[in-house]
């Protein structure tokens, strides 16, 4: 006998840990921006979090099977939004990534496209429940490749790269043959030198600085060097007067380098605690994927895991000098409405899958 979905099946433990991470982010944004021109940003972040939680509950009630049935229209709309950004988007620091909203706000469509891609990849592989042919393999790559190229043209290399783990996770769960995977890796290795000529000058500088961070410590290497100083000065328990952050040596401490600011203020123990919280969230998500009612639900939840893991890995790696500076925010902590809304919408889809585990 079928039964109705209930919020008793909602993953309240997952939500609790997510809100703890958000709370730590709000406190660090307040600390990092106090007495600067960004003062008050933490309150805007609170509003985005509240709005995100509301959206999460709303999305959790919409049957994800219905979303999958209409995903082709959402996918077309996502491509149209990326084209609109390219034509009419707000230009800032040489890039067009945002659409200006009434009231002075800005919306970054490339963030919500991640959610559409997660659903689109899940739908594609569920409909091709057999061994992938080369044609299927190429089509699956194009699903993520087309929006990726549109985002690269903005240019926004960091966000474009976040589409890759969605495709990779889909191909992995979809049963990609090792020969196909090896061919892609080989092709990527052969075309990598060609990609160097496509990069913008500032993107080339970031890669050069990553390989030689001390080569231009006051110029292109300034960000990563100040980040390393901030992380190191935090010590074990944190600095009582985090000078790198409060004296504005650390660039954009409320967004891309919020983990460095947090590590300076709370030390190795605090930074390790945040990483532990993220690990718990990822494990809860993986558990929800394992208990999903169908194959589509598993693909969707693991797509969210792939994106979240990639964001954490690249952002933290960037802060400690193990990854090039790409401008990828730290999920749930970094300041930014589009990023916060994407994460809560993605969590809403996860809750959607979880709440239908026992629906017949």
DRENMAR-20555 format. One line per field, with one value per residue (C-alpha): x, y, z; chain. Coordinates in pm, 1 decimal. Example, Ala and Ser with C-alpha at 12.3 -4.5 7.8 and 13.67 -1.06 7.14 Angstrom:
2
c1 <- 1230.0;1367.0
c2 <- -450.0;-106.0
c3 <- 780.0;714.0
ch <- A;A
end
This chain:
360
c1 <- 0.0;141.6;195.0;242.7;581.7;649.8;902.3;974.5;1187.2;1367.9;1741.6;1740.9;2091.4;2228.6;2049.7;2190.9;2551.5;2489.3;2355.5;2652.1;2886.7;2674.7;2685.4;3064.2;3074.3;2851.6;3068.1;3386.2;3233.5;3139.8;3488.8;3665.1;3454.4;3400.8;3534.6;3569.8;3356.2;3195.3;3067.2;2720.7;2783.8;2721.3;2359.0;2306.8;2450.2;2198.4;1913.6;2045.8;2068.7;1711.5;1592.6;1791.6;1636.5;1287.4;1371.9;1510.1;1183.5;980.2;1196.6;1184.6;807.8;834.3;866.8;1211.0;1070.3;857.8;1167.2;1346.7;1053.7;1083.4;1460.5;1500.9;1310.3;1517.2;1834.2;1729.2;1643.7;1985.3;2162.9;1945.3;2039.1;2410.7;2371.5;2182.3;2473.2;2713.6;2496.5;2350.4;2537.0;2691.8;3063.8;3295.5;3674.8;3668.9;3414.8;3041.1;2905.0;2604.4;2261.1;2153.0;1823.4;1570.9;1673.1;2045.2;2099.1;2293.6;2223.9;2488.2;2313.6;2621.5;2560.1;2206.9;2316.5;2508.2;2177.0;2028.9;2334.5;2303.8;1944.3;2024.0;2312.9;2100.0;1816.7;2051.1;2215.4;1889.5;1748.7;2064.1;2075.8;2323.1;2687.2;2780.4;2872.9;3115.7;2816.9;2654.4;2985.0;3021.7;2659.4;2701.2;3012.9;2825.4;2555.2;2815.0;3046.9;2808.6;2729.9;3094.2;3205.8;2947.7;3076.9;3438.4;3349.6;3239.1;3528.2;3485.8;3726.4;3659.3;3283.2;3327.2;3556.6;3285.4;3077.8;3342.0;3286.6;2914.4;2996.6;3273.7;3049.5;2773.4;3010.7;3157.4;2818.1;2686.7;2931.5;3204.7;3448.3;3810.0;3914.5;3684.4;3818.2;4177.7;4107.8;3963.9;4261.7;4501.5;4310.6;4306.0;4680.3;4742.5;4517.6;4638.1;4923.0;4669.7;4453.5;4738.8;4695.9;4322.7;4371.6;4349.8;4673.1;4559.5;4474.5;4823.2;4970.0;4779.2;4917.4;5270.9;5236.0;5107.9;5427.7;5651.8;5464.2;5770.0;5850.4;5627.9;5528.3;5407.3;5230.7;5054.3;5169.9;5033.5;4706.0;4847.9;5142.9;4916.6;4689.0;4980.9;5095.9;4742.8;4712.1;5059.0;5007.8;4701.8;4922.8;4752.7;4477.9;4444.6;4557.4;4396.9;4462.3;4438.3;4634.2;4640.7;4262.2;4182.7;4456.6;4334.8;4651.0;4444.4;4240.0;3861.8;3861.5;3481.7;3467.2;3744.6;3985.2;3741.0;3907.8;4242.1;4076.2;3911.1;4239.0;4417.0;4152.8;4098.4;4420.7;4484.1;4226.1;3952.1;4037.3;4041.2;3703.8;3551.4;3691.6;3544.2;3202.6;3228.6;3329.7;3019.5;2798.7;2954.3;2906.9;2541.0;2488.5;2654.3;2435.6;2128.7;2253.2;2286.4;1928.2;1774.2;1450.7;1580.2;1883.5;1789.8;1791.9;2137.9;2272.9;2123.4;2259.7;2604.2;2608.5;2565.0;2843.3;3072.6;3016.8;3047.4;3364.8;3521.4;3445.1;3596.3;3902.4;3985.3;3910.9;4105.0;4382.9;4401.6;4423.3;4718.5;4899.8;4824.4;4591.0;4600.5;4380.2;4055.3;3794.1;3589.2;3408.5;3394.2;3037.2;2808.5;3082.4;3188.3;2981.5;2757.6;2385.8;2405.0;2638.5;2427.7;2103.7;2255.2;2369.8;2031.3;1845.0;2077.2;2009.9;1637.8;1670.7;1862.6;1587.5;1335.7;1502.4;1537.2;1172.6;1054.9;1253.4;941.8;684.3;542.8
c2 <- 0.0;337.2;596.9;969.9;1129.3;1275.4;1511.1;1233.1;1091.5;1423.4;1404.2;1641.9;1534.4;1636.9;1971.9;2029.2;1984.3;2198.5;2481.5;2451.3;2504.0;2797.4;2946.7;2924.4;3091.7;3379.2;3437.2;3439.2;3673.7;3911.1;3893.3;3935.0;4225.2;4423.6;4780.6;4735.7;4849.1;4501.4;4545.7;4397.0;4125.0;3863.1;3975.6;3943.1;3593.5;3513.8;3624.9;3404.6;3108.1;3160.1;3188.1;2877.1;2674.7;2777.7;2676.7;2345.9;2257.4;2357.2;2153.2;1852.2;1830.6;1822.9;1465.2;1436.0;1194.1;1479.2;1698.5;1425.9;1393.0;1764.1;1798.1;1863.8;2192.9;2289.5;2209.1;2430.2;2709.7;2674.2;2711.1;3014.4;3174.6;3124.5;3278.1;3570.0;3627.5;3635.2;3891.5;4106.1;4012.2;4255.3;4297.5;4297.6;4266.3;4176.5;3892.3;3865.1;3621.5;3792.9;3917.5;4230.2;4190.7;4460.4;4617.7;4601.2;4229.2;3997.1;3641.3;3400.3;3146.4;2924.4;2820.2;2686.8;2514.1;2267.6;2144.9;2108.2;1910.6;1675.0;1598.0;1581.5;1337.6;1121.8;1112.4;1023.0;727.6;595.6;587.5;406.9;125.6;-88.2;-95.2;241.8;256.2;518.1;714.8;713.5;811.8;1112.8;1222.2;1209.6;1425.2;1678.5;1720.8;1876.2;1999.7;2247.8;2453.6;2421.0;2590.1;2867.1;2935.0;2926.7;3202.3;3438.6;3368.5;3166.0;2873.5;2793.0;2739.7;2558.9;2307.2;2227.8;2072.4;1804.7;1600.9;1572.3;1413.7;1198.0;1066.9;991.0;804.4;611.7;502.1;448.4;167.4;326.8;70.8;112.5;145.9;447.0;607.0;546.4;698.1;1014.1;1050.7;1005.1;1255.1;1508.8;1470.1;1527.0;1835.2;1993.0;2186.3;2328.4;2448.0;2668.9;2893.3;2931.9;3060.0;3429.6;3603.2;3620.7;3248.4;3169.0;3386.1;3188.7;2859.3;2998.8;3132.9;2794.1;2631.9;2914.0;3097.9;3304.0;3425.4;3735.7;3760.3;4121.2;4075.5;3768.4;3557.3;3798.6;3615.3;3271.3;3400.4;3601.0;3298.9;3076.9;3338.4;3356.3;2977.7;2950.7;3235.8;3060.1;2796.2;2517.1;2705.9;3025.1;3383.4;3621.9;3907.3;3766.2;4048.5;3905.7;3916.2;4224.0;4440.9;4347.4;4169.7;3861.8;3929.3;3867.1;3683.3;3658.5;3465.6;3262.1;3274.8;3234.1;2906.7;3087.6;3355.1;3087.5;2895.6;3212.5;3287.1;2931.6;2751.8;2396.6;2258.4;2485.7;2415.0;2041.2;2074.3;2237.9;1965.1;1704.7;1871.7;1858.4;1491.9;1413.5;1594.6;1398.9;1069.9;1149.6;1232.0;907.1;713.6;875.7;770.2;410.3;407.6;585.4;424.9;387.7;425.5;782.6;885.3;736.5;925.1;1253.3;1232.5;1116.8;1408.5;1643.1;1457.2;1499.5;1876.3;1937.6;1726.4;1906.0;2249.7;2157.2;1990.1;2275.2;2561.9;2417.6;2305.7;2658.5;2814.6;2596.1;2623.7;2273.9;2398.6;2701.2;2999.2;2938.5;3144.7;2841.5;2926.6;2706.6;2570.0;2694.0;2916.8;3159.2;3475.8;3471.3;3431.4;3224.1;2968.7;2941.1;2898.5;2629.0;2427.8;2440.8;2361.6;2063.0;1956.7;1993.7;1741.8;1508.3;1534.6;1475.4;1144.5;1044.1;1117.2;879.8;578.6;403.6;531.7;243.1
c3 <- 0.0;-102.2;163.8;144.6;182.9;523.9;673.8;923.1;639.9;596.2;672.5;967.4;1071.2;730.6;753.8;1104.1;989.3;680.8;898.6;1135.8;839.0;722.2;1072.4;1083.2;743.4;858.3;1166.0;957.6;697.7;980.2;1130.6;794.2;666.3;986.0;946.9;568.1;275.6;283.5;639.7;673.4;416.4;684.0;717.8;343.2;371.7;647.2;419.7;137.8;374.4;496.4;136.5;47.9;330.7;215.8;-143.5;-16.4;157.2;-149.8;-389.1;-155.9;-218.2;-599.4;-723.4;-880.4;-1138.4;-1269.7;-1291.1;-1485.8;-1726.4;-1815.0;-1790.4;-2163.3;-2122.9;-1818.6;-2011.5;-2302.8;-2057.7;-1893.9;-2229.2;-2308.4;-1975.1;-2045.4;-2391.3;-2233.3;-1995.4;-2288.0;-2471.4;-2193.6;-1875.3;-1631.9;-1700.4;-1399.6;-1403.0;-1772.3;-1743.9;-1806.4;-1548.1;-1390.3;-1491.8;-1308.2;-1124.6;-1027.4;-698.9;-767.5;-709.9;-939.2;-1050.7;-1180.6;-1410.0;-1434.2;-1072.3;-1123.5;-1444.9;-1223.0;-1082.5;-1431.3;-1541.2;-1243.6;-1343.8;-1716.7;-1669.0;-1437.3;-1691.9;-1977.7;-1802.4;-1659.8;-2014.0;-2135.5;-1884.6;-2074.8;-2175.9;-2320.0;-2685.6;-2812.5;-2942.2;-2598.8;-2443.7;-2674.9;-2625.7;-2248.2;-2280.3;-2493.0;-2227.3;-1996.7;-2272.5;-2437.7;-2123.9;-2022.3;-2344.7;-2295.1;-1943.3;-2064.5;-2312.2;-2032.2;-1932.9;-1611.6;-1603.4;-1237.5;-1272.9;-1605.4;-1435.8;-1178.8;-1458.0;-1516.8;-1196.7;-1281.6;-1618.1;-1471.2;-1192.2;-1442.9;-1672.4;-1379.6;-1243.6;-1596.1;-1661.6;-1869.8;-2007.3;-1903.4;-2267.9;-2309.2;-1992.1;-2101.4;-2443.8;-2285.4;-2051.1;-2343.1;-2557.6;-2272.1;-2228.3;-2599.1;-2621.4;-2295.2;-2464.5;-2713.1;-2425.2;-2304.2;-2608.4;-2539.5;-2184.5;-2104.1;-1990.6;-1625.8;-1632.2;-1762.5;-1487.4;-1224.0;-1352.3;-1364.0;-1009.4;-893.2;-1021.8;-891.0;-611.0;-508.4;-860.3;-830.7;-464.3;-492.4;-826.4;-962.5;-666.3;-406.3;-339.4;-280.0;-74.6;156.0;188.5;291.1;544.2;689.7;723.1;877.8;1124.7;1267.5;1427.9;1621.4;1805.1;1599.3;1625.8;1875.4;1630.9;1274.9;1111.6;759.9;747.0;956.2;802.3;452.1;340.8;253.2;-63.9;-69.3;267.4;259.4;-69.8;-233.4;62.9;350.2;452.3;486.7;702.4;916.4;952.3;1065.2;1327.3;1453.0;1368.7;1259.3;1503.0;1370.1;1006.4;1075.6;1245.6;937.4;712.3;948.2;917.2;536.9;558.3;765.8;513.0;224.5;410.2;482.6;116.0;8.9;250.4;94.8;-248.8;-129.0;2.1;-298.5;-426.3;-782.5;-1008.4;-1101.6;-735.4;-688.3;-990.3;-867.2;-513.2;-628.5;-875.0;-578.4;-394.7;-697.0;-722.9;-348.2;-323.0;-619.0;-470.2;-133.7;-283.5;-521.9;-281.0;12.5;-222.0;-364.4;-18.4;86.5;-247.2;-378.8;-655.2;-888.9;-799.4;-989.5;-805.6;-694.9;-366.4;-58.0;-46.1;232.5;380.6;106.4;63.0;-243.0;-305.9;-624.7;-466.3;-149.6;-344.1;-566.3;-265.1;-93.3;-415.4;-460.1;-100.4;-171.1;-455.4;-222.2;40.3;-239.1;-321.3;43.2;131.6;-143.0;-26.8;108.3;-140.3;-345.1
ch <- A;A;A;A;A;A;A;A;A;A;A;A;A;A;A;A;A;A;A;A;A;A;A;A;A;A;A;A;A;A;A;A;A;A;A;A;A;A;A;A;A;A;A;A;A;A;A;A;A;A;A;A;A;A;A;A;A;A;A;A;A;A;A;A;A;A;A;A;A;A;A;A;A;A;A;A;A;A;A;A;A;A;A;A;A;A;A;A;A;A;A;A;A;A;A;A;A;A;A;A;A;A;A;A;A;A;A;A;A;A;A;A;A;A;A;A;A;A;A;A;A;A;A;A;A;A;A;A;A;A;A;A;A;A;A;A;A;A;A;A;A;A;A;A;A;A;A;A;A;A;A;A;A;A;A;A;A;A;A;A;A;A;A;A;A;A;A;A;A;A;A;A;A;A;A;A;A;A;A;A;A;A;A;A;A;A;A;A;A;A;A;A;A;A;A;A;A;A;A;A;A;A;A;A;A;A;A;A;A;A;A;A;A;A;A;A;A;A;A;A;A;A;A;A;A;A;A;A;A;A;A;A;A;A;A;A;A;A;A;A;A;A;A;A;A;A;A;A;A;A;A;A;A;A;A;A;A;A;A;A;A;A;A;A;A;A;A;A;A;A;A;A;A;A;A;A;A;A;A;A;A;A;A;A;A;A;A;A;A;A;A;A;A;A;A;A;A;A;A;A;A;A;A;A;A;A;A;A;A;A;A;A;A;A;A;A;A;A;A;A;A;A;A;A;A;A;A;A;A;A;A;A;A;A;A;A;A;A;A;A;A;A;A;A;A;A;A;A;A;A;A;A;A;A;A;A;A;A;A;A
end
